Each structure stands twice: as structure tokens, then as C-alpha cells.
Amino acid sequence: MALESFLLDLLEDPKDHGVLLYIADENVLYNPRLRIVYEVRDSIPVLLPDEAKPVSDAQHDAYVQNPKARATGKS
């Protein structure tokens, strides 16, 4: 299940407090500045720094070029 727009408007990265990219197809929130990804489990963003996972260069490129990616924060 996709995250609601009102929730996405409130989310920011807990490490650098910046915008995240929501990739609904993969159910993740991605920080392109730190190149880490957070899982979304059962429609709940798991924004725990200890649970963040690094991504490869190929994954980074795919996430930032994804036309369906939605930035968090007020639009």
C-alpha cells in the first residue's frame, strides 16, 4: 500500500533532515545525498538510522532517474 500524500509532506531524513525520494514500486524512501535507503513496512516508514542501507551506484541512478519518484516535504 502506498504512503499517503499528507504523510509524505511531513517526512524528512533523520540524519541530515533533508528531502527523501519515495519509490512506491520498491516501497522505500531514498536519500540521494547520503545514498541510503529506508524500508517502508506495512505502510510505515522505518526511518531508523541503524536500519538504513547503502545503495550501489546503479541503484542510486535508478532511484534518482525514476519518473515515478516523489520527493517528500511540502510541494
C-alpha positions, -999 to +999 in steps of 0.1 A: +000+000+000+013+034-009+021+061+016-005+090+018+005+124+005-001+141+038+025+118+054+050+123+026+047+160+031+059+156+067+088+132+062+125+141+062+157+122+066+165+117+103+203+120+096+205+152+076+169+165+078+167+167+040+142+156+014+138+119+006+126+103-026+096+079-022+099+050-046+065+034-043+073+005-067+100-007-043+084+006-011+114+026+000+125+061+009+158+071-006+183+098+005+203+107-026+227+129-007+238+101+017+230+073-007+210+053+018+176+037+016+149+032+043+123+005+040+085+011+043+069-019+061+032-023+062+028+014+051+051+025+080+083+043+071+112+028+091+134+059+094+158+045+119+194+054+111+206+019+122+182+003+097+193+024+067+211+005+039+236+018+015+229+015-022+251+008-052+258+033-080+234+015-102+206+017-076+213+053-070+210+061-107+178+041-110+162+059-080+171+095-090+160+089-126+127+072-117+099+093-131+075+080-105+097+090-075+080+116-053+100+140-031+090+143+005+083+176+022+059+203+012+054+205-025 
